[in-house]
Amino acid sequence: MKTVQLGHSDLHVTPICLGTMTFGEQVDEATSHAILSRSLARGVNFVDTAEMYAVPARAETCGATETIIGNWFAKNPGARQKVVLATKVAGPSRGMPWIRAGSGMTAADIVASCDASLRRLQTDVIDLYQIHWPERHVPAFGIVYFDPAKDKPETSLHEQLEALGGLVKAGKVRHIGLSNETPYGVHEFVRLAEAHGLPRVASIQNPYCLINRTFENGLDESCHRLGVSLLAYSPLGFGLLTGKYDATGIAAPEAPQGRMAKFESMKKQRWGRPEALVAARRYNALAREHGLTPSQLALAFCYTKWQVASTIIGVTSMAQLDEDLDAWGTTLSPELLKAIDAIRWELRDPAL
């Protein structure tokens, strides 16, 4: 895999990124380390994590994923220098008071979170430091509409960007990024950076997959024109696009024990909507009609789209890792892409 440049930064990453939110909950430390080593051996140089991981979020596992990665660096001399390391500062608590006190995200919060991540990761610098979700009210995580009445920001974007700029100046962070952002947020962060000589965002990490293509509803143009790269998360729709739930759904006792079936809280999220499974089944059937596995279709869709700089894969085993990496190079015919668009036209984005 050739590397790609993230935005206007000097970061060059593989078009596949290893996501790690399963580490510390579904995946124990030894297996996590084996997955990290296999991923690096197979040429993936990009690892993404977050201070709030593992997922689903619990006070007991907050920071566990970063600690596991830090221990892997300590056990594998030289590995840190081979990896582009990305992590994220959590936004307001969203019902997780162990992450962030109050409803805001101050400059001091950002600095404290970065320092804590550096300690857990056992590194001197974070290559890409991202705001995990906006402090302000935005249509994200299943919220469909922006509601001005719910918009009560406490920390301006300028103040947040200045805090991130301070971390870059201090040498703790090389480049910055956003996650779960909107066209307004991307434009405003870039405008403020250019107006005040502050760091420019290199990337945005947003959901992008067959059952959630909302990125293509204008955000793709914003990022293209502004030079901000997309890191696509949940390319397999939390497992719905692997076909594992086609026969049973996610609620049945006999459902495979993926995270959607295992964790009750996840069934209530956007990926757990009945409409999302209906759409996933259509795409999965389409894959089989064309001689592909559902995972191959879903991953190749992301791997080959011009909008995507790097696709974040999350795995719980070496077999899943190899399957996801082996899907690289799969091509989709114009006829198949047309059929994909026909399903989207009918069912839209049920997991938005």
N, C-alpha and C positions, 0 to 999 in steps of 0.2 A: 504494500500500500504506500503510495506517495503521500507525503504530508501536505497539509493545506495551511495557509496563513490565516490566523484569526484576526479579522478586521484589519486595522492599520497597525497592529502590534507586531512585535518580532517573534511571537509564538507560532511555531509550526507543529501541528498536531496531526495524528493519524485520523482518517475519516471515520474511524470507530473509536469510541471512548468507553472505558470500563466504568460503569456506574456501580456504586458500592452500598446503596442504602439497605441491602439485605444483610450486610456484614454486621454481626452482633445481635441479630434477632433470628433470622432464618438460617444463617450460616455461621458456624462457629469459627474461632480464630484460626485454627489449623487449616481448615478448608479455605477460609478467606485468603490465607497466605499462599496456599497452593494455586488458587485462582489467579491471584496477582502475579505470581511467578510464571504461570503458563501464558497469561495474557501478554506479559512482557516478552517472553520467549517467542511468541507468535507475531511479534512486531508491533503490538499496540503500545504507544508511548504516552497515552493520555488517560488520566485517572481523575474521576470526579467524586467528591464527597460533600458533606455539609456538617455544620456543628450540631444540628438537631438529629442526625441519623444515629441509631437505626430507625427503620420504619416498619410497622406503625410506631409513631412517636410515643415514648413513655419516659417518665422521669428517670427510671432505672437504667435506660439504655442511651440517654442523651449524651452524645460525645463518644459513644462506644466505637463507632465506625472509624472515626479519626484515630482513636487510640490503637485500634487493630492495624491500621495502615502505618502508623508511626512505629509500631513494634516490628512490622515487616521491613521497613527501612533500616531499623537498627540491626536486624538479623541478616540483611543482605547488603553488605557494603558495596557502594557504587550504584545501587538501584535508584537512589534519589536523583542522581545526575542524569539518568536515562528517562525520567518520567516528567512530563508536564503535569503538574499537580494543581488541581482546581478544587476549591472548597467554597462554602457559602456562609454568609452571616444571616441569621434568621431575622425576619421582620418582626412585627408585633406578635404577641403570643398566640393569637388565634386559638384560645382555649388551652394553651400549653404554658402555664405560668412558670414552669421550671426553666423555660428558655429565656423569657424576657418579662420583666416586671412591667406592669402598666400596659397602656395601649399604644405606646410610641416606640421609636427606635432612634435614640439620640446619637450624636457623634461619639459620645463617651461609650455608648453601648457597642458601636461598631469597633472602636479601638480595643475594648476589653474582649470582645468576641474573637478578634483576630489574634490577640496575644494568647488566648486560651487554645485556639486552634493550632497555633505554632507549637505550643508545648505538647499537645496531644500528638501531633503529627511528627514530632521530633525533627523539625526542620527550621532553618533560619529564614526561609522565604517561601511565600505562596505564589505560584506562577500566575494564577488567575483567581481573583477574589471577587465573588459575586454576591449581590443582594438577592437573597432567596425569594422574597416576595415583597411587593411594595408596602410601604407603611400606609399609604393612602388607600381609600376604597377603590377597588378596581373589579371589573368583571373577570374573575378568574376562579379556579378551583370549583367549577360548576355553577358559579354565579353568572347568569346570562347577561344581565343589564347593569349598566352604571347607574347608581342612585345618588344624586348630589346630596340628598338629605343625610346619607350615611358617611359622607366624606368629611372627616375631622382630622386632617393631618396635623401632627405635632412637630415634626422636623421637616424643614424645607428640603427639597431636592438639592439645593445649593449647599446646605449644611452637610447633607449626607456625602455629597461629592467632595467637599473640602476635607471631610474626615478620611475618605478613601485616598485622596491626594496626599494627606499627611502620612498615611501608611506607605504609599509609594515612595515618597521623599525619604522616609526613614529606612527604606530598603527592606521592609517586611513583606511587601507585595510588589510584584512586577507589573501586572496589568489587572484591570477591573472589568467586571461584566454585570449583566442583569439577569433576572429570571422571573418568569411569570409576569412579564411586562406587556404594556400596550403600546400602540404607535405614539401616543402622546408622551409616555415615559421615555421611550427611546429618543425621540426628537428633543425633548427637554434636557435630558442628560448630555446629549451631544452639543446642544446650543450652549448650555452652561459651561461645558468644558472649553469650547472655542472662545466664549466671551471672557472667561476668567483665567485662562491658561492652566486649566486643571486636566487631570488624566481623562482620556477619551475611552468610552466603553468599547471593548473589543468584540463582545459577543452578547447574545441573549439566549438563555436556556428556557425553552418553552415546549409544551407538549406538541407533538406532531406525529400523526400516524393515520392509518386509513379511516379510523372512526373519530378523529379529531384533526381536521385540516384547517382550523380557524386561523392559523398563521397566514394562510393564503388570502385571507379577507382584508388585505391592505397592509398588514404588518410586513409581509414579504417585500412590498415595494419600498416601505420606509427603510428597512434594513439594507436592501440592495443599494439604494441611493445614498445612504449614509455610511456605507461600508462597515456594517455590523453583522457578524456571522451568527448563524443559527446553530445552536447545539440542541438537537432534537431529542427530547426525552419521552419515555413510554412508547417506543416504536411498536411494541407488541401489545399495546393497550392493556397493560396489567395482566397479560396472559390470555385475554379474550381472543387475540389474533393468532394464537398458537393452535387453536382448535380443541384445546383440552376440555373446554366447557360446552362444546357443541351439543353433546348428547344429554348432559345432565343439567346444564345451567350452573350457577354458582351457589345456590342455596340447598341443593339436594344433599342428603347425607353421604351419598356415594360420589359426590363431586371430587375431582382430584384436589389434593391438598396444596394448591397454589395459594398465594397470599389472599386472593379474592375470596376463596372459600374458607381459608383458615382463620382470617381475622374479621370479626363481625363488623368492626368500624368501617372496613373498606367496602363492604357491600352497600353502604349508604352513600358512597361517593359517586362521582360522575361515571366512573368505570362500572359501577354496579347497577346502573339504570337498565331496565329491561330493553329499552330501545338500543342501547349499546351492544347488547348481546345479539339482538336480532340482526343488526348491521354486521357485526363480526361474523356471524354464521354465513351471511351472504358472501362476504369477501373470502372466507375460508373455503366455501364451496367453489367459488370462482378459481381459487388457487388449484384445487384438486382437478378441476376441469381442464386446466392447462398444464398438468403434470408436475405441479409444484406442491410443496407442503405449505400450509398456511403461514408458518414462520418465514419460509423463503420469500413468499410474496410480500408479506408485511415489511420485512427487513430490506428487501431489494427496492421496494417503493421508496424508502427513506434513503438508502445508500445511493440511489441514482438520481434523486431530485436535485435540481440546480439550487434550490433554496437552502439545502442542508450542507453545512460545513463538516459537522461530525455528528454521528448518531450514537447516543448513549445507550448501551445495552446493560441490563441488570440480570444477573444470573445467580443461581443457588447451587450449581454443581459444575464440575469440569465438563461434563457431557453437554450441558446447555451452552457453556462458553464456546466449545468447539463447534457446535451446531450454528451458533450465531456468527462466528467468524467464517465458517465454511460457506455461509450464504453470500459472502462478499464475491462479487464477480457475476452474480446472477443478473441476467438481463430480462427486461420485460418488453414484449413486442408492442408495437403501436396499437394493435387490436386489443391486447390485454389492458393497456393503459386507458383505452377508450371505454372498455367495459367497467373499469374501476370508476371512471368519471361518471358513467351512467348510474351506478349505484349511489354515488355521492349525490348526484342531482336529485335522486329520489328520496334518499334518507338523510342527507346533509351530514351534520356533525353531532351525533347523539351523545358523545362523551366530551363535549366542550365544557 
